[in-house]
């Protein structure tokens, strides 16, 4: 037996030098004997055989999606292996690599074994994340002949600094002017989201954001620039820059109060439902910043240009005006018409208001007509006179449906009546007049009493009338002389009853 042990003689033995041997290994990488070695029985995981058989393929199970985590939170780094492997370890760019077995055995502080290791054979858990854990983490799995690995980016967040509005406070602007305002966040990881609000209105659409890295660790500086045109109704609203971030439960913000300088702003007035002879009062409401420097009024026909040169307050003939001071930049002018006449409905009234920014005209129209259903029209404040006849409310859907159904029923009834009358059906058919013209030659020869003859032949007349109604009337010969109602004999043509005067016929309708 050779005096020196060599592993080639015992291929089924696995020899690993001790820590002492590793620390004292030579340039060749092996420790000279008598180095202490650990020996264990193990068969190779995969090796070629003389028949050419090979080991089963091995694959890594790894999710490489980016992970964002706050400092102090725990983080699971999963890494599984499908197949046989020798060992595995983890590494990131700023720390020494460490073996997973050492983590599982509790040799590395701050790292622990995951609760589930099936399909996660090489996974680890960072118990409390720190800023130093930010970066790329790589799981390496060593198998026979090669190495498998997977990497993912771990972003350890940095809470954003407070946003700062780059604008003078308070913000004073003029309507229709475009202003450029900035909002900056000095540092955050990952980058922040910035929104703009003017009062309750989201105006983020008028902004753009620039993000720039401040270091090689993914820390960003963000600047949002708002370009916005302010309107009169934006006066005394707050402009807010709101910042959202992964680390924030509620957004943080910076804000500034906005003062908008604008010329007088409001709506024209149309007054309806006015009765002749009444005193009418129309109120023109408007706002102005700064306050008005001059208010005048005038009136004239509807189709003529009006020059407003009468001061407010003042009166002329049956017309008068007063100014009503309101709060918060609001103003009102009252126009009164005493003893309303028809000609007043053909007049138009103008209120002219000026301030340091500009001027605006407001018109007042008066009418005896009912107010339309839409009480507020575009550009006009439509009202009914407060002490006049109020406009009726529009009919409800149920009432309208009832009216339509009633009209349809009436039309249907009329159509049925026409049809029945045309076809002589039921009570709508025309009655055929059964008129018995009683003739008695004996009465004529004897010159007897006509009424007696009529009485004697009543039954025959009734029978004749019934026969005619039943379609059995036998027409006498033409041109037969018949007694009329006056006891006179008249020659008539029975083919044409119209030759008999109406007043001389005896109607025997039954």
C-alpha positions as CSV (number, residue, x, y, z in Angstrom):
1,X,0.0,0.0,0.0
2,X,1.5,3.4,-0.9
3,X,2.8,5.4,2.0
4,X,1.1,8.6,0.6
5,X,-2.7,8.8,0.4
6,X,-4.1,10.0,-2.9
7,X,-7.8,10.6,-3.7
8,X,-7.4,9.1,-7.2
9,X,-7.1,5.7,-5.5
10,X,-10.5,6.2,-3.8
11,X,-12.9,8.0,-6.1
12,X,-15.8,7.4,-3.7
13,X,-14.3,9.5,-1.0
14,X,-14.8,13.2,-0.7
15,X,-11.9,15.0,1.0
16,X,-12.1,18.6,2.2
17,X,-9.3,20.3,4.1
18,X,-10.0,21.9,7.4
19,X,-10.0,25.7,8.1
20,X,-6.4,25.3,9.2
21,X,-5.5,23.5,6.0
22,X,-7.3,26.2,3.9
23,X,-5.5,29.0,5.7
24,X,-2.1,27.2,5.1
25,X,-2.8,25.9,1.5
26,X,0.2,26.2,-0.9
27,X,0.3,27.9,-4.2
28,X,-1.0,24.8,-5.8
29,X,-4.2,25.0,-3.8
30,X,-3.7,21.9,-1.9
31,X,-2.4,21.6,1.7
32,X,0.7,19.4,2.2
33,X,0.3,16.5,4.5
34,X,0.1,15.9,7.4
35,X,-2.8,18.4,7.0
36,X,-6.0,17.6,8.8
37,X,-8.7,16.5,6.4
38,X,-12.4,15.6,6.7
39,X,-13.5,12.6,4.9
40,X,-17.1,11.6,4.1
41,X,-18.6,9.0,2.0
42,X,-20.4,10.4,-1.0
43,X,-21.1,9.4,-4.6
44,X,-20.8,12.0,-7.4
45,X,-24.0,13.9,-8.2
46,X,-23.5,13.4,-11.9
47,X,-20.8,11.9,-13.9
48,X,-20.3,10.4,-17.3
49,X,-20.3,6.6,-17.5
50,X,-18.9,4.3,-20.0
51,X,-22.3,3.8,-21.6
52,X,-22.6,7.6,-22.2
53,X,-25.5,8.2,-19.7
54,X,-25.8,11.8,-18.4
55,X,-27.5,13.4,-15.3
56,X,-30.9,15.0,-15.5
57,X,-31.0,18.7,-16.4
58,X,-31.1,21.2,-13.5
59,X,-32.9,24.5,-13.6
60,X,-33.3,27.5,-11.3
61,X,-36.6,28.9,-10.1
62,X,-36.3,32.7,-9.8
63,X,-38.4,35.8,-10.0
64,X,-36.4,38.7,-11.3
65,X,-39.0,41.5,-10.8
66,X,-37.9,44.6,-9.1
67,X,-38.7,44.8,-5.3
68,X,-39.3,48.0,-3.4
69,X,-39.0,47.9,0.3
70,X,-38.9,50.4,3.2
71,X,-36.0,50.4,5.7
72,X,-36.9,48.2,8.7
73,X,-39.2,45.9,6.8
74,X,-38.3,42.2,6.2
75,X,-37.6,41.0,2.7
76,X,-37.8,37.4,1.3
77,X,-35.3,36.7,-1.5
78,X,-36.6,33.5,-3.1
79,X,-34.4,31.1,-5.1
80,X,-35.4,27.5,-6.0
81,X,-33.6,24.6,-7.8
82,X,-35.3,21.9,-9.8
83,X,-32.8,19.0,-9.8
84,X,-29.5,18.1,-8.0
85,X,-27.0,20.8,-7.1
86,X,-23.9,21.0,-5.0
87,X,-24.5,24.3,-3.1
88,X,-25.7,27.9,-3.6
89,X,-24.8,31.3,-2.3
90,X,-26.0,35.0,-2.5
91,X,-24.1,38.1,-3.3
92,X,-24.8,41.8,-3.8
93,X,-22.4,44.4,-5.1
94,X,-21.2,45.8,-1.8
95,X,-21.0,42.7,0.4
96,X,-19.1,39.5,0.5
97,X,-20.8,36.4,-0.9
98,X,-22.2,34.0,1.7
99,X,-23.4,30.5,1.4
100,X,-27.0,29.6,2.0
101,X,-26.0,26.7,4.2
102,X,-24.3,29.1,6.6
103,X,-27.5,31.2,6.8
104,X,-29.6,28.1,7.5
105,X,-27.2,27.1,10.2
106,X,-27.5,30.5,11.9
107,X,-23.9,31.7,11.3
108,X,-24.9,35.0,9.7
109,X,-26.6,37.7,11.7
110,X,-29.6,39.5,10.1
111,X,-30.4,36.7,7.7
112,X,-32.6,33.7,8.3
113,X,-34.1,30.6,6.7
114,X,-37.5,31.0,5.0
115,X,-40.4,29.0,6.4
116,X,-41.0,27.3,3.1
117,X,-38.0,25.8,1.3
118,X,-39.7,23.5,-1.2
119,X,-39.2,25.1,-4.6
120,X,-37.2,27.7,-2.6
121,X,-34.1,25.6,-1.7
122,X,-31.7,28.6,-1.9
123,X,-34.0,31.3,-0.6
124,X,-33.1,33.6,2.3
125,X,-34.9,36.3,4.4
126,X,-33.4,39.7,5.3
127,X,-34.9,40.3,8.8
128,X,-34.7,44.1,8.8
129,X,-33.7,45.9,5.6
130,X,-31.2,48.7,5.8
131,X,-30.0,51.3,3.3
132,X,-26.9,49.1,2.6
133,X,-29.2,46.4,1.2
134,X,-30.1,48.5,-1.8
135,X,-28.9,47.2,-5.1
136,X,-28.7,44.1,-7.2
137,X,-29.0,40.7,-5.4
138,X,-27.8,37.5,-7.2
139,X,-28.5,33.9,-6.4
140,X,-25.9,31.4,-7.7
141,X,-26.5,27.7,-7.8
142,X,-23.5,25.4,-8.4
143,X,-24.1,22.2,-10.3
144,X,-21.8,19.8,-11.9
145,X,-20.0,21.4,-14.8
146,X,-21.6,24.9,-14.6
147,X,-23.4,27.5,-12.5
148,X,-27.0,28.8,-12.6
149,X,-27.9,32.2,-11.4
150,X,-30.7,34.8,-11.2
151,X,-30.6,38.5,-10.3
152,X,-33.1,41.1,-9.1
153,X,-33.0,44.8,-8.2
154,X,-33.9,45.6,-4.6
155,X,-34.8,49.3,-4.1
156,X,-34.6,50.4,-0.5
157,X,-36.7,53.5,-0.3
158,X,-35.6,57.0,0.9
159,X,-38.5,59.1,2.2
160,X,-38.9,62.2,0.0
161,X,-38.0,65.6,1.2
162,X,-40.8,68.1,1.7
163,X,-41.9,69.8,-1.6
164,X,-41.1,73.4,-2.1
165,X,-43.1,75.8,-4.3
166,X,-40.7,78.1,-6.2
167,X,-43.0,81.1,-6.2
168,X,-43.6,84.3,-4.3
169,X,-46.3,84.2,-1.5
170,X,-49.1,85.2,-1.8
171,X,-49.3,84.6,-5.5
172,X,-50.8,87.6,-7.3
173,X,-51.7,87.2,-10.9
174,X,-53.9,88.9,-13.5
175,X,-56.6,87.0,-15.4
176,X,-55.7,85.7,-18.8
177,X,-52.0,85.9,-18.0
178,X,-50.0,82.7,-18.2
179,X,-47.9,82.0,-15.1
180,X,-45.0,79.5,-14.7
181,X,-44.6,77.9,-11.2
182,X,-42.2,75.2,-10.0
183,X,-42.4,72.6,-7.3
184,X,-39.2,70.7,-6.3
185,X,-38.5,67.6,-4.2
186,X,-34.7,67.4,-3.5
187,X,-34.3,63.7,-2.9
188,X,-36.4,60.5,-2.9
189,X,-36.0,56.8,-3.8
190,X,-37.7,55.8,-6.0
191,X,-38.9,59.0,-7.7
192,X,-42.1,60.8,-6.5
193,X,-45.4,61.6,-8.2
194,X,-46.4,65.2,-8.2
195,X,-50.0,66.5,-8.7
196,X,-51.3,70.1,-8.9
197,X,-54.6,71.3,-7.5
198,X,-56.2,74.7,-7.8
199,X,-59.0,74.6,-5.2
200,X,-60.6,71.2,-5.8
201,X,-59.7,71.2,-9.5
202,X,-56.9,68.9,-10.7
203,X,-54.8,70.9,-13.1
204,X,-51.9,68.4,-13.3
205,X,-52.5,68.3,-17.1
206,X,-50.9,71.8,-17.3
207,X,-47.5,70.6,-15.8
208,X,-44.4,68.6,-16.8
209,X,-42.0,66.8,-14.5
210,X,-38.2,66.4,-14.8
211,X,-36.4,63.7,-12.7
212,X,-32.6,63.5,-12.3
213,X,-30.4,61.1,-10.5
214,X,-28.4,62.7,-7.6
215,X,-26.1,59.6,-7.1
216,X,-25.5,56.1,-8.5
217,X,-27.8,54.6,-5.9
218,X,-31.1,55.5,-7.6
219,X,-31.9,58.7,-5.6
220,X,-33.9,61.2,-7.6
221,X,-34.5,64.9,-7.6
222,X,-37.8,65.9,-9.1
223,X,-39.0,69.2,-10.3
224,X,-42.6,69.8,-11.6
225,X,-43.3,72.9,-13.6
226,X,-46.9,74.2,-13.9
227,X,-47.8,76.5,-16.8
228,X,-51.3,77.8,-16.2
229,X,-53.7,80.6,-17.2
230,X,-55.7,81.9,-14.3
231,X,-59.4,83.0,-14.5
232,X,-61.5,85.4,-12.5
233,X,-63.2,82.6,-10.6
234,X,-59.8,81.3,-9.4
235,X,-59.5,84.2,-7.1
236,X,-58.9,83.4,-3.4
237,X,-58.3,79.7,-4.1
238,X,-55.3,77.7,-2.9
239,X,-52.7,76.3,-5.4
240,X,-51.3,73.1,-4.0
241,X,-48.4,70.9,-5.0
242,X,-49.1,67.4,-3.7
243,X,-46.4,64.7,-3.5
244,X,-47.2,60.9,-3.3
245,X,-44.6,58.3,-2.6
246,X,-44.2,54.6,-1.7
247,X,-43.0,55.6,1.8
248,X,-46.0,57.9,2.6
249,X,-49.3,56.8,4.0
250,X,-50.7,60.3,3.2
251,X,-49.4,62.7,0.6
252,X,-47.3,65.7,1.6
253,X,-47.8,69.2,0.0
254,X,-46.9,72.8,-0.2
255,X,-49.5,75.4,-1.1
256,X,-49.9,79.1,-1.8
257,X,-53.0,81.4,-1.8
258,X,-53.9,82.9,-5.2
259,X,-55.2,86.4,-5.7
260,X,-56.4,87.1,-9.2
261,X,-56.9,90.6,-10.5
262,X,-59.7,90.8,-13.0
263,X,-62.2,93.1,-14.6
264,X,-65.8,93.0,-13.5
265,X,-67.4,89.6,-14.0
266,X,-71.0,88.4,-13.9
267,X,-74.1,87.6,-15.9
268,X,-76.8,89.6,-17.7
269,X,-80.4,89.5,-16.3
270,X,-83.7,88.7,-18.0
271,X,-86.8,89.2,-16.0
272,X,-90.1,87.5,-16.9
273,X,-93.7,87.2,-15.8
274,X,-94.2,90.9,-15.2
275,X,-97.7,92.4,-14.8
276,X,-98.5,95.8,-16.2
277,X,-98.6,98.6,-13.5
278,X,-96.3,96.8,-11.0
279,X,-93.0,98.1,-9.7
280,X,-90.3,95.8,-11.0
281,X,-86.8,95.4,-9.5
282,X,-83.9,93.6,-11.3
283,X,-80.7,92.9,-9.4
284,X,-77.4,92.7,-11.3
285,X,-74.8,90.7,-9.3
286,X,-71.1,90.9,-10.3
287,X,-67.6,90.6,-8.7
288,X,-64.6,92.8,-9.3
289,X,-61.0,92.8,-8.1
290,X,-60.0,95.5,-7.6
291,X,-63.3,97.1,-6.6
292,X,-65.2,99.2,-9.3
293,X,-63.9,102.7,-9.9
294,X,-67.1,103.7,-11.8
295,X,-70.6,102.4,-12.3
296,X,-73.0,104.0,-14.8
297,X,-76.3,103.0,-16.5
298,X,-78.5,103.8,-19.4
299,X,-81.5,102.6,-21.4
300,X,-83.0,102.7,-24.9
301,X,-84.9,100.6,-27.5
302,X,-83.8,97.0,-28.0
303,X,-82.5,97.5,-31.5
304,X,-80.4,100.6,-30.7
305,X,-77.0,101.1,-29.1
306,X,-77.2,102.2,-25.5
307,X,-74.9,104.8,-24.0
308,X,-74.6,104.3,-20.2
309,X,-73.9,107.7,-18.9
310,X,-76.2,108.0,-15.9
311,X,-74.5,107.6,-12.5
312,X,-75.4,104.9,-10.0
313,X,-77.3,105.7,-7.8
314,X,-79.7,108.0,-9.7
315,X,-83.3,108.2,-11.0
316,X,-84.9,109.3,-14.3
317,X,-88.6,109.4,-15.0
318,X,-90.0,106.0,-13.8
319,X,-86.5,104.4,-13.7
320,X,-84.0,104.4,-10.8
321,X,-80.8,102.6,-9.7
322,X,-79.0,101.8,-6.4
323,X,-75.7,100.2,-5.5
324,X,-75.7,97.4,-3.0
325,X,-72.3,96.7,-1.3
326,X,-71.6,93.0,-0.7
327,X,-68.6,91.1,0.9
328,X,-65.6,89.4,-0.6
329,X,-65.4,91.5,-3.7
330,X,-69.0,91.0,-4.7
331,X,-71.3,93.9,-5.7
332,X,-74.9,94.4,-6.8
333,X,-76.8,97.1,-8.7
334,X,-80.6,97.3,-8.4
335,X,-82.7,98.6,-11.3
336,X,-86.3,99.6,-10.5
337,X,-89.1,100.4,-12.9
338,X,-92.1,102.1,-11.4
339,X,-95.5,101.4,-13.0
340,X,-94.4,98.9,-15.6
341,X,-95.8,99.6,-19.1
342,X,-95.9,97.7,-22.4
343,X,-93.2,100.0,-23.8
344,X,-90.8,98.9,-21.0
345,X,-90.8,95.4,-22.5
346,X,-89.4,97.0,-25.7
347,X,-86.6,98.7,-23.8
348,X,-83.1,97.4,-22.9
349,X,-81.1,98.6,-19.9
350,X,-77.3,98.6,-19.6
351,X,-75.1,98.7,-16.5
352,X,-71.5,99.7,-17.2
353,X,-68.8,98.8,-14.6
354,X,-65.1,99.7,-14.7
355,X,-62.0,99.0,-12.5
356,X,-58.3,99.2,-12.9
357,X,-58.1,96.0,-15.0
358,X,-60.9,96.7,-17.5
359,X,-64.6,97.3,-18.0
360,X,-67.7,95.2,-18.7
361,X,-71.3,95.9,-19.7
362,X,-74.3,94.0,-18.2
363,X,-77.8,94.1,-19.8
364,X,-81.2,93.9,-18.2
365,X,-84.3,92.9,-20.3
366,X,-87.8,92.9,-19.0
367,X,-90.7,90.8,-20.4
368,X,-94.4,90.0,-19.7
369,X,-93.9,86.5,-21.1
370,X,-93.6,83.4,-19.0
371,X,-90.1,82.3,-18.1
372,X,-88.7,79.4,-20.1
373,X,-88.2,76.0,-18.5
374,X,-84.4,76.4,-18.3
375,X,-84.1,78.9,-15.6
376,X,-80.4,79.5,-16.2
377,X,-79.3,80.1,-19.8
378,X,-75.8,80.5,-21.0
379,X,-74.5,84.0,-20.1
380,X,-77.8,85.0,-18.5
381,X,-79.4,85.0,-15.1
382,X,-83.1,84.3,-15.9
383,X,-85.6,84.9,-13.1
384,X,-89.3,85.6,-12.6
385,X,-90.4,88.7,-10.9
386,X,-90.5,87.9,-7.2
387,X,-93.9,89.4,-6.6
388,X,-95.4,88.5,-10.0
389,X,-97.1,85.5,-11.5
390,X,-94.6,82.6,-11.3
391,X,-93.9,80.5,-14.3
392,X,-95.6,77.1,-14.2
393,X,-93.5,74.1,-13.6
394,X,-93.1,71.7,-16.6
395,X,-95.5,68.8,-16.7
396,X,-94.3,65.6,-15.3
397,X,-93.8,62.5,-17.4
398,X,-96.9,60.8,-15.9
399,X,-99.2,63.8,-16.8
400,X,-97.9,63.9,-20.3
401,X,-98.4,60.2,-20.8
402,X,-102.0,60.5,-19.6
403,X,-102.7,63.4,-22.0
404,X,-101.3,61.4,-24.9
405,X,-103.4,58.3,-24.1
406,X,-106.6,60.4,-23.8
407,X,-106.0,62.0,-27.2
408,X,-105.4,58.6,-28.8
409,X,-108.6,57.2,-27.3
410,X,-110.6,60.1,-28.7
411,X,-109.2,59.6,-32.1
412,X,-109.9,55.9,-32.0
413,X,-113.5,56.6,-30.9
414,X,-114.1,59.0,-33.8
415,X,-112.6,56.6,-36.3
416,X,-114.9,53.8,-35.1
417,X,-117.9,56.1,-35.3
418,X,-117.2,57.1,-38.9
419,X,-116.7,53.5,-39.9
420,X,-119.9,52.3,-38.3
421,X,-121.9,55.1,-39.7
422,X,-120.5,54.5,-43.2
423,X,-121.4,50.7,-43.0
424,X,-124.8,51.3,-41.3
425,X,-123.8,49.3,-38.2
426,X,-125.5,49.5,-34.8
427,X,-126.9,52.8,-33.6
428,X,-124.7,54.8,-36.0
429,X,-126.5,53.5,-39.1
430,X,-128.9,55.9,-40.8
431,X,-132.5,55.1,-40.3
432,X,-134.6,54.6,-43.4
433,X,-137.7,56.7,-43.2
434,X,-140.7,54.4,-43.6
435,X,-143.4,56.8,-44.8
436,X,-146.8,55.3,-45.7
437,X,-148.8,57.4,-48.1
438,X,-152.3,56.1,-47.6
439,X,-154.6,56.2,-50.6
440,X,-158.2,55.3,-50.7
441,X,-160.1,55.8,-54.1
442,X,-163.3,55.4,-52.3
443,X,-162.7,58.3,-50.1
444,X,-161.9,60.4,-53.2
445,X,-165.1,59.3,-55.0
446,X,-167.3,59.7,-52.0
447,X,-165.6,62.9,-50.9
448,X,-165.3,61.3,-47.5
449,X,-163.5,62.6,-44.5
450,X,-159.7,62.3,-45.0
451,X,-159.0,61.9,-41.3
452,X,-161.6,59.1,-41.1
453,X,-159.8,57.3,-43.9
454,X,-156.5,57.7,-42.1
455,X,-158.0,56.3,-39.0
456,X,-159.5,53.4,-40.9
457,X,-156.2,52.5,-42.5
458,X,-153.9,53.0,-39.6
459,X,-152.9,49.3,-39.4
460,X,-152.2,49.2,-43.1
461,X,-149.9,52.3,-42.8
462,X,-148.0,50.8,-39.8
463,X,-147.6,47.6,-41.7
464,X,-146.3,49.4,-44.8
465,X,-143.8,51.3,-42.6
466,X,-142.6,48.1,-41.1
467,X,-142.4,46.4,-44.5
468,X,-140.3,49.3,-45.7
469,X,-137.9,49.1,-42.8
470,X,-137.6,45.4,-43.4
471,X,-136.9,45.9,-47.1
472,X,-140.3,44.4,-48.2
473,X,-142.0,47.6,-49.3
474,X,-143.9,47.2,-52.5
475,X,-143.7,50.3,-54.6
476,X,-147.0,51.4,-56.1
477,X,-147.3,52.2,-59.7
478,X,-145.8,55.3,-61.0
479,X,-147.7,58.6,-61.1
480,X,-150.5,57.5,-58.7
481,X,-152.5,60.2,-57.0
482,X,-152.1,60.0,-53.2
483,X,-153.5,61.9,-50.3
484,X,-151.2,64.2,-48.7
485,X,-151.3,65.4,-45.1
486,X,-153.7,68.3,-46.0
487,X,-156.3,66.1,-47.5
488,X,-155.3,67.1,-51.0
489,X,-154.6,64.8,-53.8
490,X,-151.2,65.2,-55.4
491,X,-149.7,63.3,-58.3
492,X,-146.3,62.0,-57.3
493,X,-143.7,59.7,-58.7
494,X,-143.0,56.9,-56.3
495,X,-139.7,56.3,-57.8
496,X,-138.7,59.7,-56.5
497,X,-140.0,60.6,-53.0
498,X,-138.2,63.9,-53.2
499,X,-141.1,65.2,-55.3
500,X,-143.3,65.1,-52.3
501,X,-143.1,68.3,-50.2
502,X,-141.6,67.6,-46.8
503,X,-144.4,69.4,-45.0
504,X,-147.0,67.3,-46.7
505,X,-145.6,63.9,-45.9
506,X,-147.1,61.7,-43.2
507,X,-144.1,60.2,-41.2
508,X,-145.0,56.8,-39.9
509,X,-141.6,56.0,-38.5
510,X,-141.9,53.2,-36.0
